[in-house]
């Protein structure tokens, strides 16, 4: 093996100035242990502060004076990143204009990152009675007083306790006087868990020793007899089954009859789940056709993207499972992505029932420890299938054969945080690098994906019949304007009210969908028009009746609702709008005998609540389930025969070119929850805009007609897929600074575009105030850049030039510039 002398390292530091590869020397003792992808601890900066880093390249020659190159201190993991995943990070850095470390942190397990921890201790020679000799300031004396009481404290504790802005300077001043010692260390947020195991000692004379025990040691004899049958057992299990005291165990250990060993325990996220083994189902003709088209590419180890356009209930999941069975027989691995965490439990149940313990789970609702343990199982090759939300696309498989993205149209596959990646793009890259199959599935494909299928970039597979041969549920569109004319001011139309009543009498279940949580969406004064808004965001506060407060769904601010208008002092305060909480209360009022439950972000904040609620609904303990988009797709409950869409036009009037597409998708998807068993389903859609083409086409489950009308609009206004978009958000605490920065950026952008002979008027929209013009006390301005695919790399280069190299950089000093490549939301 060739000795490794130099490596390139990416440091785990948030500063944009450190987003580069640093050269480090490898000590001789580590030459045989370090690899490409190792996680290391390195000295960094002028103070040589220890920091975490990742080896992303190995080099033999460097053009730097070797004496000036620092040495790596320690190796934490020999290969936390594979060569493929390092390549993926480089690609993400270029594609999404993010920092290298941001891309690395997508791949490494959350919480396992090593954070710097500074501990401050009084020097041994410092005595309290001599401290006055040092002529200390009040702040220094206050810090020392804490150290005299506590001996040593962390820097974070001092920051919280003292609240000084200059705490680092204060500590350094005492360190220079040799009063305190500062020690740097690195610590992870994830701790390993261990389990105590009790086992028999490996002794031939054990039976003889058992007989020699005192007659009063009855419990000790029982334990030894139990262990002679089971050899070893978990301490928690032994204590529970035999009511054993700790002293009894310690006594047996001191006699050398048993051993107490500590074994690392794996945290199992779904250990409570009762899994029943299942066998492959008999396939329909459409399912068989789908599998037959895909299998050859699995056997040939060839990259190929597929789009399954299958109606709700057509049996796409069974196709996924039978294809994965072929993947496993090829000794390869598979990733399955679902758009909502709510769907993972159902998928886990089905996949574990079919494939057993080779299935792992990755999503943000797991604890840090659970995620870390699942990630390690994947890396060690203990599992072959990963199921999870967006981040599971980074699972560290080394022999990837297939990535499946279910409900591929969903916005949740696009990250809102840096790097603002799209899981489909990442999946496509990984499949190309691994010669794997990419399979996208949806009843309502995104416009972009369907156009690619039409053009032959994806292989299109259609599944237009339900698995059970039942017809798709009948959708009834109710014009709520007519309900008002009839004097019905309720949120329930006459048709929906009667439908719920009828279903309850037949003991069939109901889903009510509204994509808006809370009780009332805003509070206003009818006398002067005042609206209760968040003081930190330019957004109206939502009223929650259960907690009796109004809250901001962006920054979390809460306050008591006003009883008198703060502006005109009138009492004419009224609550407007409807959220899921109000739907729940009114449903209980109108149908008092029904068992009602609600699923939204407010009710599912505690771990396990969502899974328990869905399990109760599945068992028939809940009659009516009310929820937001988390119940709109993927869920499969055979006894649901009625779905009610309370307000279908919630998204239609948003300033977003995808408003019509999102509306059609939501109605079609939530409608698909009805009639999935042997009973015929029915859907009632309430709207004030029944003539909109997104609602009219959803009535007949007619995706093709919707696509044809929507694609014409996209082409007319040059929106994706006829262009690429870049959304740039400027935010800061001072509005004038934000406006100056946005305008300066736009002016330089126009100059550079002219140099490249790209038309500015067709390319740049804005800058102007963002639709959400203030969030968390920061003003926001927006600039949208439309471009042809061939021009996008040039435009990215211009953006980077303006941000990091232009002479006008001082305009951006206190301004955060967020760049979103191919944004999903324009808000």
C-alpha positions, 0 to 999 in steps of 0.5 A: 500500500502506497503511503499517504503523506498529504490529504485535502480536508473540508473543515466543519466550520460555518464561515463562507470564508473557510469553504475550501479544501485545506492541505494537512500532513498525515503523521506516520502513525496514521499513514496506514489508517487514514483513507479517502472519506475519513473523519478526522480531528485537526488543528485549525486557525491561528489558535490551532483550535481542534475541529472536525474535518473530512478527508475529500482527497489524497495528494502526493505532491503539494506546492506549499512549504512542508514545514508550514503544513499542519498535522492531523491530530486524530482519526475518528472514523476511517471511512465515513464517506465513500468515494461516490458520496464525496463525488455527490457532495462536489456535484451538490456544491456546484448544482445548488451553490452551497458550501461543501460542508453543507453537502457533507452534513446531508450525508453524515448522520445527524447529531454525530458531528463533533462539536467544540467544547471549551472547559475553563478551570482554575489553575492549581496554584491559584488561592482565593486569599491571594486573588486581590493581588491580581487587580481584577475587574468586576467581570473577572471577579464574577467569573472566578467566583463561579469557578471557586464554587463549581471548580470547572465550567463550560464556555457555553454555561458561562455565556448563559449564566453571565450573559456577557458578549465579550466572554471569550476576551474575558476568559483569555485575559484570565488565561494570560494571567495564569489564573485559569486553564482552558481545555478544548475538546470535541463531543458528539450529541449522540451517545452510545447505549449499553445493555447489561447482560447476565451470563453464566461463568464458563466453569465445569464445576458449576453444578457442584457450586450451585449445591454448595450455596447456602440453603437461604440463598434460594433466589441465587439458586433459582437464577443459576438454574434459569441461566443454565437453560438460557445461558445469558439474559438481559438484566432488565428482562431477568429483573422483570421476570424473576423479581431479582434484586441488584445485591443478589446479582452482585453476590453471584458475580463476587462468587465467580458464578456469573459474569456481568458484561456491557453490550452496546444496544441498538435503538430500534425505532419501530420495536413496538410495531407488530409485524405479520409476515406476508407473501407476494400478491398475484399481480394484475396485467398492468402490474406484470407489464410494469415489472416486465419493462423494468426487470431487464435493466436490473439484470443488465446493471444499466441506469434507466429512469422510469415514471409509473403513472398509476391511479390511486389504488392501482397497486404501485407498492406491490410493484415496488416490493416485487422489483426490490425482491429482484434487486436483493437476489442480485445482491444489491440494495434499494432506497424507497422514499415517501413524501410524508413521515406519516407514510413511513409506518405503513411502508415499514409494516408492509416491507418488514412483513415481506423482507424482515430485518433487512429494512432500515428507516431514516427520517427526522422524527427518529431520535438522534440516537435512533437515526445514528444506529440505523445509519450505522446498520446501513453503512455496515451492510446489515440492511439491504433496504432503506425506507424514509423521507427526503434525507434517506436518499443519502443512505450510505449504500455501496452497491445500490441497485434501485431508488424508488420515489413514491408520490414523486410530485410532492413538494416535500422532496425539495429541501427548504434549507441549505443545500436546497436540493431536490431528492429526485435530482440527487437520486438521479445522480446516484443511480447514474453513478451506480448504474441503478434503476430510478423509479418514480411513481405517482397518480398525479406526476409533476408537470416537469416529470410528465413532460420528460416522459412524453419526450422519452427522457423517462420511460413511461408506464401507465397503470390506469385500473385499481388493483381490486378492479373497483372504479375510482371514487365518484367526485361531487363538486359542491359550489359553496356560493349556492350553499350561501344562497340557500342560507347555509352558512355552515362549513359543511354543505348539505351534501357533505353533512348528509354523506357523513351522517349516512356513513356513520349509520353504515359504520364506514369511515370518513376522512375530512381534509383541509390544508390549514391548521388552527381554529381561525386563520386570522382575527380582525376588527369589524369597525376599523379593519385592524388584523392581529399580526405577528410583531416579528413577521408580516403575517396574521396570527392564527387562533388556537382554541385548545390553548386559547392563544394566537400564534405565528406559524413561521416564528412560533410567537404566541400571545393571548387573543385581544378582546378589544381592538388595540387601534380603535378600542372597539369590541367588534373583534371577530374570528375569521377563516377556518382551520382543522381545529375548528373543523374538529370542534364543529364535527364533534358538535354536529355528530356527537356520537362519532369518534373524531381525531385530528392529524396536523402539526399541532397534534403530532408534535409528540413522538409516536402520536401520529402512528398511534392515531393512524393505528387506531383509525386502521382498527376502526376505533376512530370514525372521522379523521380530520387532517392536513396534507399529511393524510392526503396521500399514500394511506390505505384504509379499506373502510374509508368510503367518504372523503370530504374536501372542506375548501378545495381552493385554498391554494388557487389564489396564492402567488405561485405559478404551481397553484393550479397543479398543487390544487389538482394534485391535492384533490386527486390524492385525497380523493384516492383515500376513498374506496380502496377496499371492496366498498365503493368510494365517494368524494365531496369537494367544496369550492367557491371556484368550481369553474377552474380547470384544476377543479373541473378536471379533478372531478373526472380524475382526468390528469391528461386534460389537466396536463394539456391545459397547464402545459399551455399556460407554462409555455405561454409564460415561460415557466418550468419546464420551459425555463429554469428558475433561480429564486434569490431572497435578500433578508436583513434587519434594516429594510433600507439595507435590504432594498439597497442590496437587492437593487445593487445585486440586480444592477450588476446582474443586468450588466453581466447578462448584457456582457453574455448577450442574455436578454435582461427583461426576459430573465430578471423579475424584480427585485420586489418585496417577497410575498412573505415580506418579513419573517423573524424580524427580518425584511425580505426582498426577492428576485427571480431569474428565468433562464434557458438550461444552456444559460444556467451555468453562466448565471450561477457564475455571475451570482457567485461573482457578485456575492464574493468578488464584486467591488460592491460587496459592502452592500451585502455586509449585513444581508443574508442572500439565499439562492434557491436553484429550481425552487418549488415554492415562490413564497 
